[in-house]
Amino acid sequence: MTSVRTELPSAVRTSPRRTALISGASIAGPALAYWLNRYGFAVTVVEKASALRGGGYPIDVRGTALEVVRRMGILPRLREAHIELRRLTFLEGDGSEVASVDPHSLTGGAAGRDLEVRRGDLTDALYSVVRDDVEFLFDDSIDTFEQTGHGVDVTFRGGSRRTYDMVFGADGVHSRTREFLFGPEEQFHRHLGYCFAGFTMRNTFGLSHEVMMWNSPGRAAALYATGDNAEVHAFLNFAHPEPPFDAFRNPQAQRDLVAAVFADAGWEVPGMLAALRDADDLFFDAVSQIRMPRWSSGRVALVGDAAYAPSFLTGQGSSLALVGAYMLAGSLADRDHAAGFAAYEHDTRDFVTVNQDLVGEGDAALFPTTARALEQRNAMLRKLSVMPAARERPAHSALTLPEFDVIRPSAAGR
Ligand SMILES: Cc1cc2nc3c(=O)[nH]c(=O)nc-3n(C[C@H](O)[C@H](O)[C@H](O)COP(=O)(O)OP(=O)(O)OC[C@H]3O[C@@H](n4cnc5c(N)ncnc54)[C@H](O)[C@@H]3O)c2cc1C
């Protein structure tokens, strides 16, 4: 259990409350805000969207990250939101069935313990435990910042200026904070050879608690029904050797690219492409990782996808964001920024690396790029459909969370 400290270190007791600005209010941002607030920081979160962003494909919370959400008190709420996925059915190019398997046998998740929740349910739960204690600035973002001897001078896009003791980038794979600090994304972007598009569409298929996945070499189309809902998550993944940097900020270019790649595909894909044209919640990205030699510079540090996106192929993006936020805030509980950031990197990097290494370039087992590899995968799936579920992957639990002393905000003063 996290302990509540009554005796504070003299430096913390006598100095004013430290201030922190976090860019990004998705998973890493609110989780970091929660823990920094517990350690006595006055926290502001700035989010460029006009409200908390819902939507997105269902995400997993596993292993060490489960302990983080338990310590935040949101585990019961997330258990209620858990999606009970019962079946994963794979289809040939002509739509006939290859195999139908237990989802846990593929994801390495632990049945009855790990969580799969809608991304929006996780962001809502995180927001609900910080909204009263932390300042949120929606529809704004950092325009520029400058580090000085006394702090970080920030100018917001909305025009205001403020100075913070520390600034944190929790602004995702295409982090602007990272770009300010370390330069263009290309240096840290490790492309895994695919792109994907996700969006919701009407569940006209009668699907319930299940995923259907169609494959042809280099292409996959999936329909994911989280329950008996009127909507399903549609997902189109395809091999693309280079990251399409030009398309990242251009939704029409994204739609055109996906439509061209899947133009002659069978099964339900034509209907999915029609739904893609009208979707208002399209999420498109390259399948890639962010790998950086350092996650901080001066008084500014990165967390979550901004620092170490592992890609959805690992299923560990949200878990790394939650664990990283816990470790970063805890490392600062009774240290200054220099010592705290060094401890964060030292204590968290092995966990990040072992999870990022779960997948290599072009080797995503679910998305074979050649006819031969697809046939091998299908043979493996047919065997799997008659075998018991695989054991949990040790990478998910490769870090035992330390205890950090919680400082009562009132005791820390302003
Ligand atoms: C709407 C949405 C849908 C998603 N859907 C999927 C999905 O279907 N599949 C998948 O694999 N992953 C998806 N993700 C990514 C997934 O949430 C992350 O991989 C993971 O949870 C790690 O979270 P994060 O908080 O580090 O980064 P993210 O979840 O990417 O969050 C970054 C946050 O920072 C905000 N932001 C970005 N730039 C700025 C800026 N300059 N100033 C202020 N705020 C900024 C973004 O609006 C976002 O709220 C989605 C993310 C979002 C935001």
The ligand as an SDF file (V2000), in Angstrom:
LIG
                    3D

 53 58  0  0  0  0  0  0  0  0999 V2000
   -8.8150    9.8460  -29.6890 C   0  0  0  0  0  0  0  0  0  0  0  0
   -7.7620    8.7680  -29.5830 C   0  0  0  0  0  0  0  0  0  0  0  0
   -8.0420    7.5050  -30.1160 C   0  0  0  0  0  0  0  0  0  0  0  0
   -7.0860    6.4950  -30.0270 C   0  0  0  0  0  0  0  0  0  0  0  0
   -7.3720    5.2830  -30.5850 N   0  0  0  0  0  0  0  0  0  0  0  0
   -6.4170    4.3420  -30.6080 C   0  0  0  0  0  0  0  0  0  0  0  0
   -6.6490    3.1150  -31.2830 C   0  0  0  0  0  0  0  0  0  0  0  0
   -7.7290    2.8750  -31.8330 O   0  0  0  0  0  0  0  0  0  0  0  0
   -5.6610    2.1980  -31.3030 N   0  0  0  0  0  0  0  0  0  0  0  0
   -4.4600    2.4290  -30.6930 C   0  0  0  0  0  0  0  0  0  0  0  0
   -3.5710    1.5890  -30.7460 O   0  0  0  0  0  0  0  0  0  0  0  0
   -4.2070    3.5710  -30.0300 N   0  0  0  0  0  0  0  0  0  0  0  0
   -5.1470    4.5400  -29.9940 C   0  0  0  0  0  0  0  0  0  0  0  0
   -4.8750    5.7140  -29.3690 N   0  0  0  0  0  0  0  0  0  0  0  0
   -3.5700    5.8700  -28.6990 C   0  0  0  0  0  0  0  0  0  0  0  0
   -3.5600    5.2870  -27.2900 C   0  0  0  0  0  0  0  0  0  0  0  0
   -4.4820    6.0040  -26.5050 O   0  0  0  0  0  0  0  0  0  0  0  0
   -2.1410    5.4160  -26.7580 C   0  0  0  0  0  0  0  0  0  0  0  0
   -1.2890    4.5740  -27.5060 O   0  0  0  0  0  0  0  0  0  0  0  0
   -1.8850    4.9840  -25.3270 C   0  0  0  0  0  0  0  0  0  0  0  0
   -3.0320    4.9070  -24.5820 O   0  0  0  0  0  0  0  0  0  0  0  0
   -0.8520    5.8970  -24.6290 C   0  0  0  0  0  0  0  0  0  0  0  0
   -1.4950    7.0970  -24.2250 O   0  0  0  0  0  0  0  0  0  0  0  0
   -0.8130    8.5220  -24.1460 P   0  0  0  0  0  0  0  0  0  0  0  0
   -1.6060    9.2740  -23.1220 O   0  0  0  0  0  0  0  0  0  0  0  0
    0.6550    8.4240  -23.9450 O   0  0  0  0  0  0  0  0  0  0  0  0
   -0.9880    9.1450  -25.6070 O   0  0  0  0  0  0  0  0  0  0  0  0
   -2.3220    9.4750  -26.4360 P   0  0  0  0  0  0  0  0  0  0  0  0
   -3.4370    8.5780  -26.0430 O   0  0  0  0  0  0  0  0  0  0  0  0
   -1.9480    9.5120  -27.8710 O   0  0  0  0  0  0  0  0  0  0  0  0
   -2.7380   10.9420  -25.9500 O   0  0  0  0  0  0  0  0  0  0  0  0
   -2.1000   12.1300  -26.3050 C   0  0  0  0  0  0  0  0  0  0  0  0
   -3.0070   13.2890  -25.8900 C   0  0  0  0  0  0  0  0  0  0  0  0
   -2.2880   14.5120  -26.1050 O   0  0  0  0  0  0  0  0  0  0  0  0
   -3.1460   15.4100  -26.8250 C   0  0  0  0  0  0  0  0  0  0  0  0
   -2.2390   16.2770  -27.5760 N   0  0  0  0  0  0  0  0  0  0  0  0
   -1.5210   15.9660  -28.6850 C   0  0  0  0  0  0  0  0  0  0  0  0
   -0.7910   17.0190  -29.0600 N   0  0  0  0  0  0  0  0  0  0  0  0
   -1.0370   18.0140  -28.1760 C   0  0  0  0  0  0  0  0  0  0  0  0
   -0.5730   19.3420  -28.0370 C   0  0  0  0  0  0  0  0  0  0  0  0
    0.3200   19.8630  -28.8980 N   0  0  0  0  0  0  0  0  0  0  0  0
   -1.0290   20.0830  -27.0020 N   0  0  0  0  0  0  0  0  0  0  0  0
   -1.9330   19.5740  -26.1140 C   0  0  0  0  0  0  0  0  0  0  0  0
   -2.4260   18.3130  -26.2180 N   0  0  0  0  0  0  0  0  0  0  0  0
   -1.9790   17.5450  -27.2240 C   0  0  0  0  0  0  0  0  0  0  0  0
   -4.0200   14.5100  -27.6730 C   0  0  0  0  0  0  0  0  0  0  0  0
   -5.2040   15.1790  -28.0740 O   0  0  0  0  0  0  0  0  0  0  0  0
   -4.2930   13.3680  -26.6990 C   0  0  0  0  0  0  0  0  0  0  0  0
   -5.3700   13.6670  -25.8510 O   0  0  0  0  0  0  0  0  0  0  0  0
   -5.8100    6.7530  -29.4050 C   0  0  0  0  0  0  0  0  0  0  0  0
   -5.5400    8.0140  -28.8750 C   0  0  0  0  0  0  0  0  0  0  0  0
   -6.4900    9.0250  -28.9590 C   0  0  0  0  0  0  0  0  0  0  0  0
   -6.1610   10.3920  -28.3850 C   0  0  0  0  0  0  0  0  0  0  0  0
  1  2  1  0
  2  3  1  0
  2 52  2  0
  3  4  2  0
  4  5  1  0
  4 50  1  0
  5  6  2  0
  6  7  1  0
  6 13  1  0
  7  8  2  0
  7  9  1  0
  9 10  1  0
 10 11  2  0
 10 12  1  0
 12 13  2  0
 13 14  1  0
 14 15  1  0
 14 50  1  0
 15 16  1  0
 16 17  1  0
 16 18  1  0
 18 19  1  0
 18 20  1  0
 20 21  1  0
 20 22  1  0
 22 23  1  0
 23 24  1  0
 24 25  2  0
 24 26  1  0
 24 27  1  0
 27 28  1  0
 28 29  2  0
 28 30  1  0
 28 31  1  0
 31 32  1  0
 32 33  1  0
 33 34  1  0
 33 48  1  0
 34 35  1  0
 35 36  1  0
 35 46  1  0
 36 37  1  0
 36 45  1  0
 37 38  2  0
 38 39  1  0
 39 40  1  0
 39 45  2  0
 40 41  1  0
 40 42  2  0
 42 43  1  0
 43 44  2  0
 44 45  1  0
 46 47  1  0
 46 48  1  0
 48 49  1  0
 50 51  2  0
 51 52  1  0
 52 53  1  0
M  END
$$$$
